[in-house]
Amino acid sequence: MSAEVETAGPVELFAQQVLGALSGAATTAMIVLGDRLGLYAALAEQGPSRSDELGVTAGVAERCAREWLAQQAAAGILRHDPATGRFTLPDAHAAVLADPRSPSHLTGGALLASGWFQGVDRLVEAFRTGGGVPWDHQHQDVFDGTGRFFGPAYAAS
């Protein structure tokens, strides 16, 4: 245990825990973005890439590709080589994020979480009234995410 953690009080320790959850939520949103824009698929196909190369391949603005790549590297999803400026999606990570046929594919889980966030207003009302949120009132991302999250494992079984 580091000296910093040893001297941190309960407020600081809990704040670090919440910051970790917020970071996870932001990364989940970036996983949805990477999936929808085909960024993971492009990296898996073309290999180590700079932001300008990924931007051209995926049809996104270079600046946006650069920021997404940096966030993904900071989150430990991509590897960055500072000498070349290239980002790599390791094969094991590609199985989870870029190959929808892989039984380990999890981008549907990120999409499912996106749908949960988009349904928060319905949950607020349900909590206030004691009612529920019928399945057919969920956001479309919940349906799509559920199928994509569980589909690969079912197909592999």
C-alpha positions, 0 to 999 in steps of 0.5 A: 500500500502506498503512503498516499493511500495509507494517509488518505482519510475516508472521504478521500478514499471514497472520492477515489472510489467514486472517481473510478466509477465515473471513469468507468462510465466515461470509458463505457460511453467511449466503448459505445462510440468506438463500436458505433463508429467502427473504430475497434474494427478499423484498428483490428483490421489495419493494425497499429495506427496514428490518429490521422490513419484511423480518421481516414479509415473510419471516416471520422475527424482526425482530432476526434480520433486522436482524443478517442485514442488517447482516452482508450490508451489511458483506460488500458484498452489500447497500447500506445507507442510514443516513438511512432505515435501509433495505437494498437488494439491487442488481439485479446482486446480485439476479441472482446471489442472488435469481433462480434462472433467472439464468445468474449465479445462485450460491446453489447454490454456497453450499449446495454449500459447506455440504454440504462442511462437513457432510461434514468428519467423513467426510473425517477418516475418509477421510484416516485410513484412506486410503479415500474418501468415495463420492458417495452418502455426501455430505451432501444439500446437496452434491447439492442445491447441485451441481444448483442451482450448475450448473443455471442455466448449463446451462439458459442454454447 
